[in-house]
Amino acid sequence: MIAITDKAQPKARKTKDTCNKDAGEGSHTIGTPPPGNQSNPQGDLAFEVGEIERALYAKVVQKCGNRNHWEDWANDIAKIADTHITRITTIVNNPENKKEVAAFKAFAEELRDDLNDSITDDEVIEMLAQHLITKPVFDALFKEYSFAGNNPVSQAMQQVLEILQEHHLDKEADTLEKFYASVQMRAEGIDSAEGKQKIVVELYDKFFRNAFPQMTERLGIVYTPVEVVDFIIHSVNDVLKSEFNQTLGSEGVHIIDPFTGTGTFITRMLQSGLISKEQLPHKYKNEIHANEIVLLAYYIAAINIEAVYHSLVGGDYKPFEGICLTDTFQLYEKDDLISDLMVDNSARRTRQKNLDIRVIIGNPPYSAGQKSENDNAKNITYLSLDESIRRTYAKYSKAALQKNLYDSYIRAIRWGSDRIGKSGVITYVSGSAWIERSFADGLRKCLKDEFTNLYIFHLRGDIRKNMLSNGRAKEGENIFGSGSMTGIAISVFVKNPESIASGKIYYNDIGDDLTEQQKLEKISKFGSIEGITSSEGWQVITPDKHNDWLNQRDESFEDYLVIGDKKNKSAISIFHNYSLGVVTNRDAWCYNFSVENLSFNLKNLIDFYSEQTGEYQAAL
């Protein structure tokens, strides 16, 4: 997710770092006045300012870490990652390297089995490069925890890389050693798990957005503000108490974050106090679960969860066995076929599938598809899950265009409803378009039918609405800052077969024109859905026959003659034939007011297409 899909986690708080600011090189000397002042009463004291600056910087660097900002390091690491990717690609594409090629192919096949069949060799190589670069960072930050030696995926990665290391993949050691030293300096004196988490999340953010931007785009990776995470955790606990006479700490209540990102939902839950210290060991070992598809996020989540648990409980090191490197949606599409290298990861996946999950929390990835065919970042198809959407949300929809029903966060809602079966709680922070847009009429009908109570806390923040309405929409800022342009909502879906009321929809709007900070402060003040109940209260929504929740349509509109009706061709309408008209799917090149410019654009298009075709053929 990320995640990245946090698919998805908390944004690193920016702090003022005066140690990293460049002071600039002086061009004049002490005792020698700057231009315009020719007096020099103490010329014999003249010497270069640059020498002093360099001496000061040496001390400053020792005290504060490398003078470069982490963004600069991230750019360096991105280049090194590219170098590693190139070297590994060269090794595994050389048929003479039989041992290396065999090890790589075996690992790639097992990854496809554990994640999904669409994982390419290039993506596997990216993962190996990520592991190669980041493992020493984790070793430096968490010396007291034997993470690399206990994590099944890390072990499998290391086995493959030990075979490839004979080809000297560590040629960039000097640059990396400097970076690792800067991480160690940042970590010195930080003993709390929370402090180290902040460093790790910052590293994740800087590294990923610079080194692997396409993965960030495809998985919709944004970080969930901690105020939202805490609101969700406490809301789930309140619902468990009011609806099921249980809590998050109750034995038998299995909890999963299926798109865990860097593990913030789980770590904040451990730190919340809602699970007592006496309940924590059993819960940690048996009833808390997390999935992540992005390797680096998976590593960070596992380390964060383990570090927080041990800071709370103490004692001997115990790895978090509830986390899986897997594609949550793909996990339920098929059984594992290969489990040679990542035996423990496969066993964890199998065990999770057989559990009676009661609580699902998290921030599902937001991504309906790539913006351009050139992005090579299409969303994956999940046959069983998408068929479940067709049988429900799409079946009851009157919308002509239903592509958005296969957005990742809509898939997450469908998956969650299927996963908890007849009883449980799902709480997501996700896009809010489904609350009011026409494509989701079937989704809204199914939610009302499938759940006994629904709580929708609308955080708004649809930046496009603000732009199109010149601010009249009053959506305010987005809680994810620049990480999202779509409106956001926190949704609590409850299935309780013992509930008397069925399909009640509770709605609260956070308010007009609020800033990001004002929204987060309001969320924090409420604390949970119980906080809304006791303060502003909930508006109860009664859907109309069209499954409209907000802005319900005027029924008199049905008396007018329709322009056209694709689904009912026999209806009386103005138009009976339908067409997209003249469609090029490349209007930027094929339309122009100037014949000369049009000819130029089309020639460039043809030349580029021919070039790309040639490169593709050469790569086969």
C-alpha positions in Angstrom: 0.0 0.0 0.0 2.1 2.6 1.7 -0.1 2.2 1.3 1.9 2.4 0.7 -1.8 1.8 0.6 0.1 3.7 5.0 -0.8 2.0 0.9 -0.4 3.9 4.5 1.3 6.0 7.9 1.9 9.2 10.0 3.7 12.0 8.3 7.1 12.7 9.7 7.0 15.9 11.7 9.4 18.5 10.3 11.7 20.0 12.9 14.0 22.9 12.6 17.6 21.6 12.2 19.9 24.5 12.5 22.9 22.1 12.4 22.2 21.3 8.7 22.0 24.9 7.4 24.8 26.1 5.1 26.3 29.3 6.4 27.9 30.1 3.0 31.6 30.7 2.1 33.1 34.0 3.0 35.0 35.8 0.3 36.7 38.4 2.4 39.1 38.0 5.4 38.8 38.8 9.0 40.6 42.1 9.5 40.1 42.9 5.8 36.9 45.0 5.4 34.4 44.1 2.8 34.4 46.1 -0.5 33.5 49.7 0.1 35.5 50.0 3.3 39.2 50.4 2.6 40.4 50.9 6.1 42.4 48.1 7.7 43.5 49.1 11.1 44.5 45.5 12.0 45.7 44.1 8.7 48.2 41.9 10.4 45.3 39.7 11.8 43.9 38.9 8.4 43.2 35.2 7.5 40.6 33.3 5.5 37.1 32.9 6.9 36.8 29.7 5.0 39.3 28.1 7.3 37.3 28.9 10.4 34.1 27.8 8.7 35.6 24.4 7.8 36.8 24.0 11.3 33.4 24.9 12.7 31.7 22.5 10.3 33.9 19.7 11.4 32.7 20.1 15.0 29.1 20.7 13.9 29.0 17.5 11.8 30.4 15.6 14.7 27.7 16.9 16.9 24.7 17.0 14.6 25.3 14.5 11.9 26.0 15.1 8.2 25.5 18.7 7.1 23.5 17.5 4.0 19.7 17.5 4.4 18.1 14.0 4.3 16.6 14.9 0.9 20.2 15.1 -0.4 21.0 11.7 1.1 17.7 10.4 -0.5 18.8 11.5 -3.9 22.2 9.8 -3.4 20.5 6.6 -2.2 18.2 6.7 -5.2 21.2 6.8 -7.5 22.9 3.9 -5.6 19.6 2.0 -5.7 19.6 2.4 -9.5 23.2 1.2 -9.6 22.4 -1.9 -7.6 19.4 -2.6 -9.8 21.5 -2.3 -12.9 24.2 -4.7 -11.5 21.7 -7.3 -10.2 19.9 -7.1 -13.6 23.2 -7.7 -15.4 24.0 -10.7 -13.1 20.7 -12.5 -13.4 20.4 -11.9 -17.2 23.7 -13.5 -17.9 23.1 -17.2 -18.7 26.7 -18.0 -17.7 25.8 -17.2 -14.0 23.9 -20.5 -13.6 23.9 -20.6 -9.8 22.9 -16.9 -9.5 20.2 -17.2 -12.1 18.7 -20.3 -10.5 18.7 -18.7 -7.0 17.0 -15.5 -8.4 14.4 -17.4 -10.3 13.5 -19.6 -7.3 13.1 -16.5 -5.2 11.1 -14.6 -7.8 8.7 -17.5 -8.2 8.1 -17.7 -4.4 7.5 -14.0 -4.2 4.9 -14.2 -7.0 3.3 -17.0 -5.0 3.2 -15.0 -1.8 2.3 -11.6 -3.4 0.7 -11.9 -6.8 1.5 -13.3 -10.3 2.0 -9.8 -11.7 5.3 -9.2 -9.9 7.9 -8.8 -12.6 11.6 -9.7 -12.4 12.3 -5.9 -12.4 10.2 -5.5 -9.2 12.0 -8.5 -7.5 15.3 -6.8 -8.3 14.0 -3.6 -6.8 13.2 -5.4 -3.6 16.7 -7.0 -3.4 18.2 -3.5 -3.9 15.9 -2.1 -1.2 17.0 -4.8 1.2 20.7 -4.4 0.3 20.6 -0.7 1.1 18.3 -0.6 4.2 19.3 -3.6 6.2 22.3 -1.8 7.7 20.1 1.1 8.6 17.8 -1.2 10.7 20.8 -2.9 12.2 22.2 0.6 13.3 18.9 1.8 14.7 17.8 -1.4 16.5 21.0 -3.0 17.7 19.2 -4.6 20.6 16.7 -6.4 18.4 17.8 -9.4 16.2 15.4 -8.4 13.4 17.4 -9.6 10.4 18.0 -12.9 12.1 14.4 -13.5 13.0 12.4 -12.1 10.1 11.6 -14.8 7.5 11.6 -12.4 4.5 14.8 -10.8 5.5 16.4 -14.3 5.9 15.2 -15.3 2.4 16.5 -12.0 0.9 19.9 -12.5 2.5 20.2 -16.0 1.2 19.8 -14.8 -2.4 22.0 -11.7 -1.9 24.8 -13.8 -0.4 25.0 -15.7 -3.7 24.9 -12.5 -5.7 27.5 -10.7 -3.4 30.3 -12.6 -5.1 29.9 -10.1 -7.9 30.8 -7.2 -5.5 27.5 -5.5 -5.1 29.0 -3.4 -2.3 31.1 -1.1 -4.6 29.1 1.9 -3.3 30.2 1.1 0.2 31.9 4.5 0.9 28.8 6.6 0.1 26.5 4.2 1.9 28.8 4.1 5.0 28.6 7.9 5.3 24.8 7.7 5.1 24.7 4.9 7.7 26.9 7.0 9.9 24.5 9.9 9.6 21.6 7.6 10.6 23.6 6.4 13.6 24.3 10.0 14.6 20.6 10.9 14.3 19.8 7.9 16.5 22.4 8.5 19.2 20.7 9.3 22.5 17.3 8.3 21.3 16.2 5.4 23.4 12.5 5.6 23.0 10.7 3.5 20.4 8.7 6.5 19.3 11.9 8.6 18.6 13.3 5.8 16.5 10.0 5.4 14.7 10.1 9.0 13.6 13.6 8.5 12.1 12.5 5.4 10.3 9.3 6.8 8.9 11.3 9.9 7.7 13.8 7.6 6.0 10.9 5.6 4.4 9.3 8.8 3.1 12.5 10.4 1.7 13.8 7.1 0.2 10.6 5.9 -1.4 9.4 9.0 -3.1 12.9 9.6 -4.6 13.9 6.0 -5.5 10.7 4.3 -6.4 8.1 7.0 -7.4 6.0 4.7 -9.6 5.4 2.2 -6.8 4.2 5.1 -4.6 1.8 6.2 -7.4 0.5 2.7 -8.1 -0.1 1.8 -4.5 -1.5 5.2 -3.5 1.0 5.5 -0.6 0.2 8.3 1.9 0.7 8.6 5.6 -2.2 8.7 8.0 -2.0 11.5 10.6 -1.7 10.1 14.1 -4.9 12.0 15.2 -6.9 10.0 12.6 -5.2 6.7 13.7 -6.0 7.3 17.3 -9.6 8.3 16.5 -10.1 5.0 14.6 -8.6 2.8 17.3 -10.7 4.3 20.0 -13.8 4.2 17.8 -13.4 0.5 17.3 -13.0 -0.1 21.0 -16.1 1.9 21.7 -18.1 -0.1 19.2 -16.8 -3.4 20.5 -18.0 -2.3 24.0 -21.4 -1.0 23.0 -22.3 -3.6 20.4 -20.5 -6.8 21.5 -19.6 -6.2 25.2 -15.9 -6.7 24.3 -12.8 -4.6 23.9 -9.7 -4.7 21.7 -8.0 -6.6 24.6 -10.7 -9.3 24.9 -9.5 -12.8 24.2 -10.8 -14.1 20.9 -11.0 -10.7 19.2 -8.6 -11.1 16.2 -7.5 -7.7 14.8 -5.9 -7.1 11.4 -4.5 -4.1 9.6 -4.5 -5.5 6.0 -2.6 -2.5 4.5 -0.2 -1.8 7.4 2.3 0.5 5.7 4.9 1.3 8.4 2.7 -0.3 11.1 1.4 2.9 12.8 -2.1 1.5 13.4 -0.8 -1.5 15.3 1.9 0.5 17.2 -0.6 3.2 18.3 -3.0 0.4 19.4 -0.3 -1.2 21.5 0.5 2.2 23.0 -3.1 3.3 23.5 -3.6 1.6 26.9 -6.8 -0.1 25.5 -5.0 -3.4 25.8 -3.7 -4.0 29.3 -0.1 -5.0 30.0 -1.4 -8.4 31.2 -3.3 -8.9 27.9 -0.5 -7.7 25.6 1.7 -10.9 25.5 -1.3 -13.1 24.4 -2.6 -10.5 22.0 0.8 -9.8 20.4 1.6 -13.5 19.9 -1.9 -14.7 18.7 -4.5 -12.1 17.9 -2.9 -9.1 16.2 -2.2 -9.4 12.4 -0.8 -7.1 9.7 -0.2 -7.4 6.0 2.1 -5.3 3.7 2.9 -5.7 0.0 5.9 -3.2 -0.2 9.1 -4.8 1.1 10.6 -1.7 2.8 7.3 -0.8 4.5 7.0 -4.4 5.7 10.4 -4.3 7.3 9.7 -1.0 9.0 6.3 -2.1 10.2 7.8 -5.3 11.7 10.6 -3.4 13.4 8.3 -0.7 14.7 5.7 -3.1 16.2 8.5 -5.2 17.8 10.2 -2.2 19.2 7.0 -0.7 20.7 6.0 -4.1 22.2 9.3 -4.6 23.9 9.4 -1.0 25.2 6.0 -1.8 26.9 6.6 -5.4 28.1 10.3 -5.8 28.3 11.9 -9.2 28.6 13.5 -11.3 25.9 13.2 -10.4 22.2 10.1 -11.8 20.6 9.6 -11.2 16.9 6.1 -10.2 15.7 4.8 -13.3 14.1 1.5 -11.7 13.0 2.9 -9.8 10.1 3.0 -11.2 6.5 4.6 -9.9 3.3 1.7 -10.4 1.1 -0.9 -8.8 -1.2 -4.0 -8.9 1.0 -6.4 -9.1 -1.9 -4.5 -11.9 -3.6 -4.1 -13.8 -0.4 -7.7 -15.1 -0.7 -7.6 -15.7 -4.4 -5.4 -18.9 -4.2 -3.5 -21.2 -1.9 0.3 -21.2 -1.6 2.1 -23.4 -4.1 5.7 -22.7 -3.2 7.2 -22.4 0.3 10.9 -23.3 0.0 12.6 -20.0 0.8 10.0 -18.1 2.8 8.5 -21.1 4.7 7.6 -19.0 7.8 5.9 -16.3 5.7 3.8 -18.9 3.9 2.9 -20.5 7.2 1.8 -17.2 8.6 -0.3 -16.5 5.5 -2.0 -19.9 5.8 -2.7 -19.4 9.5 -4.2 -16.0 9.0 -6.6 -17.2 6.3 -8.1 -19.7 8.8 -8.7 -17.1 11.5 -12.0 -15.7 12.6 -11.2 -12.0 12.1 -13.4 -9.7 14.1 -11.8 -6.2 13.6 -10.3 -4.7 10.4 -8.6 -1.3 10.7 -6.4 0.8 8.4 -5.8 3.1 5.5 -6.4 1.2 2.3 -4.6 2.4 -0.8 -6.4 4.9 -3.1 -5.8 4.2 -6.8 -8.4 3.7 -9.6 -5.8 3.3 -12.3 -2.8 4.9 -14.0 -3.0 8.4 -15.5 -1.2 7.4 -18.7 -0.4 4.2 -20.5 3.3 5.2 -20.4 3.3 5.0 -16.6 3.3 1.2 -16.7 1.6 1.3 -13.3 -1.8 -0.3 -13.9 -3.7 -1.7 -11.0 -3.8 -5.5 -10.7 -7.0 -7.5 -11.4 -8.3 -9.8 -8.7 -10.7 -12.3 -10.2 -12.6 -13.4 -7.1 -12.7 -10.1 -5.4 -13.7 -8.2 -8.6 -16.4 -10.8 -9.2 -17.7 -10.1 -5.7 -17.9 -6.4 -6.7 -19.8 -7.3 -9.9 -22.3 -9.4 -8.0 -23.0 -6.6 -5.5 -21.9 -3.0 -6.0 -22.0 -3.1 -9.8 -25.2 -5.2 -10.1 -27.2 -2.6 -8.1 -25.7 0.4 -9.8 -27.5 2.5 -12.4 -24.3 4.3 -13.3 -23.1 3.9 -16.9 -19.4 4.2 -15.9 -18.4 1.8 -13.1 -14.6 1.9 -13.3 -14.3 3.6 -10.0 -16.0 0.7 -8.2 -12.6 -1.1 -8.7 -10.6 1.6 -7.0 -8.4 0.0 -4.4 -10.2 1.5 -1.4 -13.6 0.3 -2.8 -12.0 -3.2 -3.2 -10.9 -2.9 0.5 -14.5 -2.3 1.6 -15.8 -5.3 -0.4 -12.9 -7.4 0.8 -13.5 -6.4 4.5 -17.2 -7.1 4.3 -16.6 -10.6 2.9 -13.7 -11.2 5.4 -15.6 -10.6 8.7 -18.6 -12.5 7.5 -21.7 -12.1 9.7 -20.1 -10.3 12.7 -17.4 -7.7 13.2 -16.2 -4.1 12.8 -14.5 -2.4 9.8 -13.0 1.0 10.2 -11.1 2.8 7.4 -9.9 6.2 6.5 -10.4 6.4 2.8 -11.6 8.5 -0.1 -15.1 9.9 0.4 -16.4 10.0 -3.2 -18.5 6.9 -2.6 -20.7 8.8 -0.1 -22.3 11.1 -2.8 -21.2 10.3 -6.3 -23.4 8.5 -8.8 -21.0 5.6 -9.6 -21.4 4.3 -6.0 -25.2 4.1 -5.7 -25.0 0.3 -5.7 -22.2 0.3 -3.1 -24.4 2.5 -0.8 -27.3 0.1 -1.2 -25.1 -2.9 -0.3 -23.6 -1.2 2.7 -27.0 -0.4 4.1 -28.1 -4.0 3.5 -25.0 -5.7 4.8 -24.2 -3.7 7.9 -26.4 -3.1 10.9 -24.9 0.3 11.8 -22.7 2.7 9.7 -20.9 5.8 11.1 -19.6 8.2 8.4 -17.3 11.1 9.7 -16.9 13.2 6.5 -13.5 15.1 6.7 -14.1 16.6 3.2 -11.0 18.3 1.6 -11.8 17.6 -2.0 -9.3 20.0 -3.6 -10.8 19.6 -7.1 -14.2 20.7 -5.8 -12.6 23.8 -4.4 -10.9 24.6 -7.7 -13.9 24.0 -9.9 -16.2 26.1 -7.6 -13.7 28.9 -7.0 -13.8 28.0 -3.3 -17.6 28.0 -3.0 -17.6 24.2 -2.2 -15.9 25.2 1.2 -14.2 21.8 1.3 -11.2 23.2 3.3 -7.8 21.6 3.2 -7.1 17.9 2.9 -6.0 16.1 6.1 -3.2 14.4 4.1 -1.9 17.8 2.9 -0.4 17.4 -0.5 -0.7 13.6 -0.3 -4.2 13.5 -1.6 -6.6 15.7 -3.6 -9.7 13.7 -3.0 -12.2 14.2 -0.2 -11.6 11.9 2.9 -13.9 10.2 5.3 -13.5 7.9 8.3 -16.0 5.1 8.1 -17.1 2.6 10.8 -19.1 -0.3 9.5 -20.7 -2.6 12.1 -22.1 -6.1 11.6 -24.0 -7.3 14.6 -26.5 -10.1 14.0 -27.9 -9.5 17.5 -28.6 -5.8 16.8 -32.3 -4.7 16.8 -31.8 -1.8 14.4 -30.6 -2.6 11.0 -28.9 -0.5 8.4 -28.8 2.8 10.4 -26.6 5.4 8.8 -25.0 8.0 11.1 -23.4 11.0 9.5 -21.3 13.9 10.6 -19.7 16.7 8.5 -16.5 18.2 10.0 -17.4 21.7 8.8 -16.7 24.3 6.1 -13.4 25.8 5.1 -11.3 24.3 7.8 -7.5 24.1 7.5 -5.6 20.7 7.8 -4.5 21.6 11.3 -8.0 22.7 12.4 -9.5 19.4 11.1 -6.8 17.3 12.9 -7.4 19.3 16.1 -11.2 18.6 15.8 -10.6 14.9 15.2 -8.3 14.8 18.3 -10.9 16.7 20.4 -13.6 14.2 19.5 -11.3 11.3 20.2 -13.7 8.7 18.8 -17.3 8.3 17.5 -18.5 8.4 21.1 -17.0 11.9 21.3 -19.1 13.0 18.3 -22.2 11.5 20.0 -21.6 13.4 23.2 -20.9 16.7 21.6 -22.2 17.6 18.1 -24.2 14.4 17.6 -24.9 12.4 14.5 -27.3 13.1 11.7 -29.3 10.0 10.8 -29.6 9.5 7.0 -32.5 7.8 5.4 -31.6 6.9 1.8 -34.1 7.5 -1.0 -35.1 4.9 -3.6 -32.1 5.9 -5.8 -29.7 5.1 -2.9 -28.8 8.8 -2.5 -27.5 9.7 0.9 -26.5 13.3 0.5 -28.0 15.9 -1.9 -31.0 13.6 -2.6 -32.6 14.3 -5.9 -35.9 16.0 -6.6 -38.4 13.3 -7.6 -40.2 15.6 -10.0 -37.1 15.3 -12.2 -38.5 11.9 -13.3 -41.4 13.5 -15.0 -39.2 15.0 -17.7 -38.4 13.3 -21.0 -35.0 11.6 -20.6 -32.2 12.5 -23.0 -31.2 8.8 -23.3 -31.3 5.5 -21.4 -28.6 3.0 -22.2 -30.0 0.3 -19.9 -33.6 0.6 -21.0 -33.5 1.0 -24.8 -37.4 0.7 -25.0 -37.9 3.8 -22.8 -39.1 7.0 -24.5 -36.1 9.2 -25.0 -34.6 11.8 -27.3 -31.7 9.7 -28.3 -31.6 5.9 -28.9 -28.1 5.5 -30.4 -24.9 6.0 -28.4 -21.4 6.7 -29.4 -18.2 8.2 -28.0 -17.9 10.3 -31.1 -14.5 10.8 -32.6 -12.1 9.2 -30.1 -8.4 9.2 -30.6 -7.2 8.4 -27.0 -4.3 10.7 -27.9 -6.0 14.1 -28.4 -2.9 16.1 -27.3 -1.2 14.9 -30.5 -4.1 14.4 -32.9 -6.0 17.7 -32.4 -4.6 21.2 -33.1 -5.8 24.5 -34.5 -2.7 24.7 -36.6 -2.2 22.3 -39.5 1.5 22.8 -39.3 1.6 22.1 -35.5 -0.7 19.1 -36.0 1.6 17.6 -38.7 4.6 18.2 -36.4 2.9 16.5 -33.4 1.8 13.5 -35.4 5.3 13.0 -36.8 6.7 13.1 -33.3 4.1 10.6 -32.1 4.9 8.2 -35.0 8.7 8.5 -34.4 8.4 8.0 -30.7 6.1 5.0 -31.2 8.5 3.5 -33.7 11.4 4.0 -31.3 9.6 2.4 -28.4 8.5 -0.5 -30.6 12.1 -1.0 -31.6 13.4 -1.0 -28.0 10.7 -3.5 -27.0 11.6 -5.9 -29.8 15.3 -5.6 -29.0 14.6 -6.4 -25.3 12.8 -9.7 -26.2 
